[in-house]
Amino acid sequence: MVRQSGTDTAERSLREGIIDTCLRMNREGINQGTSGNVSARWRDGMLITPSGIAYERLLPEDMVFINARGKHNPGQRPSSEWRFHLAILRSRPEIAAVVHTHSLHATALAICGMEIPALHYMIAAAGGPNIRCAPYATFGTDALSRNVVEALQDRSACLLANHGVVVTGPGLERALWLAGEVETLAHQYILSLGLGGPRLLPDVEIDRVVRKMRHYGPR
């Protein structure tokens, strides 16, 4: 049996914040049904959405606590993608929240194995001149976790080939905001391809914008 962290005010607030993030993902049109999942760092592990429960029916106690060794109470079923959430949090101590969506335009690019290049300065919000596309691996596997962690190197977002999008942040608000920005960039990229292709910004400009955007947007 995994020992649960205490049900103090901070933990309950975090559990409620995860539910709010899920509801906003669908309300803002960057996810469908229960296809996405959300996690947040807590104590020596994380809290993550359960598998197969409609967001509208989620209760704070439905969030699953998974410790640093990947163990959880057997009576709960965490999201099938818990492995890459935990792998990200293990490898990136500055990250406190992970949001995974199947947003329409970003997923369309991922289906084609395409990354998002520096077509707009807002690409810098993800940490560099591109948003990479991680190679395909079956959902819920260690192979997918390894691919995600590699694609996120020096970045806070990536696409998953034939799958969807992963975004990270120092908190849930920032991660959700970035998920929306990634979807907007993907939509703009697809539209620009139909107009002959985008004029890309040089790496030196993106480096400049990355520095300027360190304190931009919600935290």
C-alpha positions as CSV (number, residue, x, y, z in Angstrom):
1,M,0.0,0.0,0.0
2,V,1.3,3.4,-1.0
3,R,1.1,5.9,1.9
4,Q,-1.0,8.9,0.8
5,S,0.2,12.4,1.6
6,G,-1.9,14.3,4.1
7,T,-5.2,15.8,3.0
8,D,-4.1,19.4,4.0
9,T,-5.3,22.6,2.4
10,A,-2.4,22.7,-0.1
11,E,-3.0,19.2,-1.3
12,R,-6.7,19.7,-1.7
13,S,-6.1,22.9,-3.6
14,L,-3.7,21.1,-6.0
15,R,-6.2,18.3,-6.6
16,E,-8.9,20.9,-7.3
17,G,-6.5,22.7,-9.6
18,I,-5.9,19.6,-11.7
19,I,-9.6,19.2,-12.1
20,D,-10.0,22.8,-13.1
21,T,-7.2,22.4,-15.6
22,C,-8.9,19.4,-17.2
23,L,-12.3,21.2,-17.5
24,R,-10.6,24.3,-19.0
25,M,-8.7,22.1,-21.6
26,N,-12.0,20.9,-23.0
27,R,-13.8,24.3,-22.6
28,E,-10.9,26.0,-24.5
29,G,-11.1,23.5,-27.3
30,I,-7.6,22.0,-26.9
31,N,-8.7,18.6,-25.8
32,Q,-11.6,16.2,-26.4
33,G,-13.4,14.0,-23.8
34,T,-10.9,12.3,-21.5
35,S,-8.2,11.9,-24.1
36,G,-5.8,14.2,-22.3
37,N,-4.3,14.0,-18.8
38,V,-2.8,16.3,-16.2
39,S,-0.3,15.9,-13.4
40,A,1.3,18.1,-10.8
41,R,4.3,17.5,-8.6
42,W,3.4,16.6,-5.0
43,R,5.7,15.6,-2.1
44,D,8.1,12.9,-3.4
45,G,5.9,12.1,-6.4
46,M,2.9,13.5,-8.2
47,L,-0.8,13.7,-8.4
48,I,-2.4,12.7,-11.7
49,T,-5.8,12.3,-13.3
50,P,-7.4,8.9,-13.1
51,S,-8.2,6.7,-16.1
52,G,-11.6,6.7,-17.7
53,I,-13.5,9.2,-15.6
54,A,-15.3,12.1,-17.3
55,Y,-13.8,15.4,-16.3
56,E,-17.2,16.7,-15.2
57,R,-17.5,13.8,-12.7
58,L,-14.0,14.2,-11.2
59,L,-13.7,14.7,-7.4
60,P,-10.5,15.8,-5.6
61,E,-10.1,12.3,-4.1
62,D,-10.1,10.8,-7.6
63,M,-6.6,12.2,-8.3
64,V,-4.1,9.4,-8.0
65,F,-0.9,9.9,-5.9
66,I,2.1,8.1,-7.4
67,N,5.3,8.1,-5.5
68,A,8.8,8.6,-6.8
69,R,9.2,4.8,-7.4
70,G,6.0,4.7,-9.5
71,K,3.8,3.1,-6.9
72,H,0.2,4.0,-6.1
73,N,-2.7,2.6,-4.2
74,P,-3.9,-0.5,-6.0
75,G,-7.5,0.6,-5.6
76,Q,-7.0,3.5,-8.0
77,R,-6.3,3.6,-11.7
78,P,-4.0,6.4,-12.8
79,S,-4.0,7.7,-16.4
80,S,-2.4,5.2,-18.8
81,E,0.2,7.9,-19.5
82,W,1.5,8.2,-15.9
83,R,4.9,6.9,-16.9
84,F,5.9,9.8,-19.1
85,H,4.5,12.3,-16.6
86,L,6.7,10.8,-13.8
87,A,9.7,10.5,-16.1
88,I,9.4,14.3,-17.0
89,L,9.2,15.3,-13.3
90,R,12.1,13.0,-12.4
91,S,14.4,14.4,-15.1
92,R,13.3,18.1,-14.8
93,P,13.2,19.4,-11.2
94,E,12.2,22.9,-12.3
95,I,8.9,21.5,-13.8
96,A,5.9,21.2,-11.4
97,A,3.1,20.5,-13.9
98,V,2.5,18.4,-17.1
99,V,-0.4,18.7,-19.4
100,H,-1.1,16.3,-22.3
101,T,-3.7,17.0,-24.9
102,H,-4.8,15.9,-28.3
103,S,-5.4,19.4,-29.6
104,L,-6.5,19.3,-33.3
105,H,-3.9,21.2,-35.2
106,A,-0.9,20.2,-33.1
107,T,-2.0,16.6,-33.3
108,A,-2.4,16.9,-37.1
109,L,1.3,17.9,-37.4
110,A,2.3,15.1,-35.0
111,I,0.4,12.6,-37.2
112,C,2.7,13.7,-40.0
113,G,5.8,13.5,-37.8
114,M,6.3,17.3,-38.3
115,E,7.9,19.6,-35.7
116,I,6.8,23.3,-35.4
117,P,9.6,25.6,-36.6
118,A,10.3,29.3,-35.8
119,L,7.4,30.8,-37.8
120,H,6.4,33.2,-35.0
121,Y,8.3,34.7,-32.1
122,M,5.9,33.0,-29.7
123,I,7.7,29.7,-30.4
124,A,10.2,31.1,-27.8
125,A,7.6,30.4,-25.1
126,A,8.5,26.7,-25.5
127,G,12.2,27.4,-24.9
128,G,13.8,27.4,-28.3
129,P,13.5,27.8,-32.1
130,N,11.4,24.7,-32.6
131,I,8.9,22.4,-30.9
132,R,10.2,18.9,-31.6
133,C,8.1,15.9,-32.5
134,A,9.0,12.8,-30.4
135,P,9.2,9.5,-32.3
136,Y,6.2,7.2,-32.0
137,A,5.9,4.6,-29.3
138,T,2.9,2.8,-27.9
139,F,1.0,4.8,-25.3
140,G,1.8,4.1,-21.7
141,T,5.2,2.5,-22.4
142,D,8.7,3.2,-21.1
143,A,9.7,3.7,-24.7
144,L,7.3,6.6,-25.1
145,S,8.6,8.1,-21.8
146,R,12.2,8.0,-23.1
147,N,11.2,9.6,-26.4
148,V,9.2,12.4,-24.6
149,V,12.1,13.2,-22.2
150,E,14.5,13.5,-25.1
151,A,12.2,15.7,-27.2
152,L,11.7,18.0,-24.2
153,Q,15.4,18.6,-23.7
154,D,15.8,22.4,-23.3
155,R,12.1,22.8,-24.2
156,S,8.9,23.0,-22.3
157,A,6.7,21.5,-25.0
158,C,6.8,18.8,-27.7
159,L,4.6,16.9,-30.0
160,L,4.2,13.1,-29.9
161,A,4.2,11.4,-33.3
162,N,0.7,10.0,-34.2
163,H,-0.5,10.9,-30.8
164,G,-0.7,14.5,-29.4
165,V,1.1,17.2,-27.4
166,V,2.9,17.4,-24.1
167,V,3.5,20.8,-22.3
168,T,5.1,21.5,-19.0
169,G,5.4,24.4,-16.6
170,P,6.3,25.6,-13.1
171,G,2.6,25.4,-12.4
172,L,-0.7,24.3,-13.8
173,E,-1.7,27.7,-15.0
174,R,1.5,28.1,-17.1
175,A,1.3,24.6,-18.5
176,L,-2.3,25.1,-19.6
177,W,-1.5,28.5,-21.1
178,L,1.4,27.0,-23.1
179,A,-0.8,24.2,-24.4
180,G,-3.0,26.9,-25.9
181,E,-0.1,28.7,-27.4
182,V,1.3,25.5,-29.0
183,E,-2.1,24.8,-30.6
184,T,-2.2,28.4,-32.0
185,L,1.3,28.0,-33.4
186,A,0.3,24.7,-35.0
187,H,-2.8,26.2,-36.6
188,Q,-0.7,29.1,-37.9
189,Y,1.9,26.8,-39.3
190,I,-0.7,24.7,-41.2
191,L,-2.3,27.8,-42.6
192,S,1.0,29.2,-43.7
193,L,1.9,26.0,-45.5
194,G,-1.1,26.6,-47.7
195,L,0.2,30.0,-48.6
196,G,3.6,28.8,-49.8
197,G,5.3,28.2,-46.4
198,P,6.3,30.5,-43.6
199,R,9.3,32.8,-43.5
200,L,11.2,31.5,-40.4
201,L,12.9,33.6,-37.8
202,P,16.6,33.1,-37.3
203,D,17.9,31.3,-34.2
204,V,19.6,34.4,-32.9
205,E,16.3,36.2,-32.8
206,I,14.6,33.3,-31.0
207,D,17.4,33.3,-28.5
208,R,16.8,37.0,-27.9
209,V,13.1,36.5,-27.4
210,V,13.6,33.5,-25.1
211,R,15.5,35.8,-22.8
212,K,12.9,38.5,-23.0
213,M,10.1,36.0,-22.3
214,R,11.5,34.5,-19.1
215,H,8.9,36.2,-17.0
216,Y,6.2,36.4,-19.7
217,G,2.8,34.8,-19.2
218,P,1.2,33.1,-16.2
219,R,3.3,31.1,-13.8
